[in-house]
Amino acid sequence: MADSKAHSGASPQPDPTVDRVFADDKEPVRDFQFNATVAQAFDDMVGRSVPYYAEIQRIVAEIAADFAVPGSNLYDLGCSTGTTMQLIHQMTHPDVRMVGIDNSDDMLAQARKKHAETAKQRRIEFVNADFHQGLLIENASVVTMLFTLQFVRPLYRERLLQLIHNGMRDDGVLILAEKITSEHTLLNRLFIKYYYNYKKRAGYTETEIARKREALENVLIPYRYQENEELLKKVGFRHVEEAFRWYNFCCMVAVK
């Protein structure tokens, strides 16, 4: 007997792992949240929204692997669904303990599911923590923060970076990826235009781009590269290097 649904005229259900979070222009735009809907579609969202995302992951994992010390801890702050930790796990010594920290239970649920096998091979845990309320970092040879600091309210950023620095071993590394702004008004405007063109090429509509921009306006607050560099040096990192740059996206390496 033929499936009656095939003749019902009903539209197929959308794939929740494909980012259509801002596609419905009838829904009111609210401040961006890392909720269950975003968590399900996050891997697709970030892969299509961050230029050269896979290469940034590779850069982070390679640097992390060279700095990770057996017997030490590696922290991924704002670990989201655990993608970065997957690649780092494949490239680092199994005696490096890995800790993923995020403030979204929905993101952490996806990360734990993704790392079910990892837990059989090394010490790994996922922790829910609010970066505005303080953080325990200890014996860390590597700390990664990919597009996380930009979501921390500016008032708390220096304190968070100081806690990270204080909890790191000498010669440890903080790898920081951020969306940034330019102090040059024209270049800043052009870089944003090029970025939105990139998102269109990735399949996002004008509506999706505009609605997400509105949702992020009061949530994601980017700094200039120089501001991030100054903060890192102020809390004690002795060397800061730019490892990657694409218009208004960058990856920075800070060595204690």
C-alpha positions in Angstrom: 0.0 0.0 0.0 1.4 3.4 -1.0 2.3 5.8 1.8 -0.6 8.2 2.2 1.8 11.0 3.1 3.3 10.8 -0.4 -0.1 12.0 -1.8 -1.1 14.4 1.0 0.7 17.3 -0.5 2.4 18.0 2.8 5.8 19.6 2.6 8.8 17.6 3.8 10.1 18.5 7.2 13.2 20.7 7.1 16.5 19.2 8.2 17.2 20.7 11.7 21.0 20.3 11.1 20.9 22.8 8.2 21.0 26.4 9.3 17.6 28.1 8.6 17.4 29.8 12.0 16.8 33.2 10.5 15.0 32.3 7.4 11.4 33.0 8.6 10.9 36.8 8.3 7.5 36.5 10.0 9.2 35.6 13.3 10.3 38.6 15.5 14.1 39.0 15.8 15.4 38.4 19.3 18.9 38.6 20.7 20.9 35.7 19.5 21.0 32.6 21.9 22.8 29.3 21.7 19.6 27.4 22.3 18.5 23.9 21.1 17.6 25.1 17.6 21.0 26.8 17.1 22.8 23.8 18.7 21.4 21.4 16.2 22.3 23.6 13.2 25.5 25.0 14.7 28.0 23.0 12.7 26.4 24.0 9.4 26.0 27.6 10.7 29.6 28.1 11.7 30.9 26.3 8.7 29.0 28.6 6.3 29.4 31.8 8.4 33.1 31.8 9.2 35.5 32.1 6.3 38.1 29.4 6.1 36.6 27.8 9.2 38.1 24.3 8.5 41.5 25.9 7.9 41.3 27.9 11.2 40.4 24.6 12.9 43.5 23.0 11.4 45.7 26.0 12.5 44.4 25.8 16.0 44.9 22.0 16.3 48.4 22.1 14.9 49.5 24.8 17.3 47.7 23.1 20.2 49.4 19.8 19.5 52.9 21.4 19.6 52.2 23.2 22.9 50.2 20.5 24.7 52.3 18.8 27.5 51.5 15.3 28.7 50.1 15.5 32.2 48.7 19.0 31.7 45.2 20.3 30.9 43.9 21.7 27.6 40.8 23.9 27.8 38.4 24.8 25.0 36.4 27.8 26.2 33.2 28.2 24.3 33.6 24.7 23.1 30.1 24.7 21.4 29.5 21.2 19.8 33.1 20.1 20.4 34.4 20.2 16.8 37.7 21.9 17.7 38.3 19.3 20.4 37.7 16.5 18.0 40.6 17.6 15.8 42.9 18.4 18.7 42.2 15.0 20.2 43.4 13.3 17.0 46.7 15.3 17.1 47.7 15.4 20.8 49.2 13.0 23.3 46.5 10.9 25.0 47.8 11.9 28.5 46.6 15.5 27.9 43.4 16.0 29.8 40.8 17.9 27.7 38.1 20.2 29.2 35.4 21.8 27.1 33.6 24.7 28.8 30.4 26.4 27.5 27.4 28.2 29.0 24.9 26.4 26.8 23.5 23.0 28.0 22.2 22.4 24.5 25.7 22.9 23.0 27.3 20.7 25.6 24.8 17.9 24.9 25.9 17.9 21.3 29.5 17.9 22.3 29.1 15.0 24.7 27.4 13.0 22.0 30.1 13.8 19.5 32.8 12.7 22.0 31.4 9.5 23.2 34.3 7.5 21.7 36.9 10.1 22.7 36.1 9.5 26.4 37.2 5.9 26.0 40.7 7.0 24.8 41.6 10.0 27.1 40.4 12.0 30.1 37.8 14.5 28.7 34.9 16.4 30.3 32.5 19.1 29.5 31.5 21.8 32.0 28.8 24.4 32.0 30.1 27.7 33.2 29.3 31.4 32.8 32.5 33.3 31.8 31.1 36.4 33.5 31.1 34.7 36.8 34.7 33.5 36.9 36.4 30.4 35.8 38.8 27.7 37.2 41.8 27.2 34.9 44.7 25.2 36.3 47.8 23.4 34.9 46.9 24.5 31.4 49.5 24.1 28.6 46.8 25.1 26.0 43.7 27.2 26.1 41.6 27.8 23.0 38.9 30.4 22.5 37.3 30.3 19.0 34.9 33.2 18.5 34.1 33.2 22.2 35.6 36.3 23.7 33.5 38.5 21.4 30.4 37.2 23.2 31.8 38.2 26.7 30.7 41.6 27.8 33.6 44.0 27.5 33.6 44.8 31.2 34.6 41.2 32.0 37.1 40.5 29.2 40.3 41.6 31.0 39.4 39.6 34.2 38.6 36.5 32.1 41.9 36.7 30.3 43.7 37.3 33.6 42.2 34.1 35.0 43.3 32.2 31.9 46.8 33.6 32.1 47.1 32.8 35.9 46.0 29.2 35.3 48.5 28.5 32.6 51.9 26.9 32.8 54.9 28.9 31.7 55.3 28.6 27.9 51.7 27.7 27.6 49.6 29.1 24.7 46.3 30.8 24.3 44.8 30.5 20.8 42.2 33.1 20.2 40.0 33.5 17.1 37.8 36.5 16.8 35.7 38.6 14.5 37.3 42.1 14.6 36.7 45.6 13.4 39.0 48.1 11.7 39.8 51.6 13.0 39.8 52.7 9.4 36.1 53.6 8.6 36.2 52.9 4.9 38.1 49.6 5.3 35.8 48.5 8.0 32.7 49.2 5.8 34.3 47.3 2.9 35.3 44.3 5.0 31.8 44.0 6.2 30.5 44.2 2.6 33.0 41.5 1.5 31.9 39.3 4.4 28.2 39.6 3.5 29.1 38.7 0.0 30.8 35.6 1.3 27.7 34.7 3.2 25.6 35.1 0.1 28.0 32.7 -1.7 27.5 30.3 1.1 23.7 30.2 0.4 22.3 32.7 2.9 19.6 35.1 1.7 19.5 38.9 2.2 16.8 38.3 4.8 18.8 35.7 6.7 21.9 38.0 6.7 19.9 41.0 7.9 18.0 39.2 10.6 21.1 37.5 12.0 22.9 40.8 12.0 20.1 42.3 14.1 20.0 39.4 16.5 23.8 39.7 17.1 23.9 43.5 17.4 23.8 43.7 21.2 25.3 40.2 21.8 28.5 40.0 19.7 30.8 43.0 20.3 34.0 42.8 18.3 37.2 44.7 19.2 39.9 46.0 17.0 43.0 43.7 16.6 45.1 46.2 18.5 42.6 46.2 21.4 42.8 42.4 21.7 46.6 42.5 21.5 46.8 45.1 24.2 44.5 43.2 26.5 46.6 40.0 26.1 49.8 41.8 26.8 48.3 43.7 29.8 47.4 40.4 31.6 50.9 39.1 31.1 51.3 37.2 27.8 54.8 38.0 26.7 54.3 37.3 23.0 51.3 37.8 20.7 51.2 36.9 17.1 48.6 37.0 14.4 48.4 33.5 12.8 45.5 34.1 10.4 43.6 37.0 8.9 40.7 37.2 6.4 39.3 40.8 6.3 37.5 41.1 9.7 38.3 37.6 11.0 41.6 36.7 12.7 43.3 34.0 14.8 45.8 35.2 17.4 48.4 33.2 19.4 49.5 34.4 22.8 52.4 32.7 24.7 52.9 33.0 28.4 
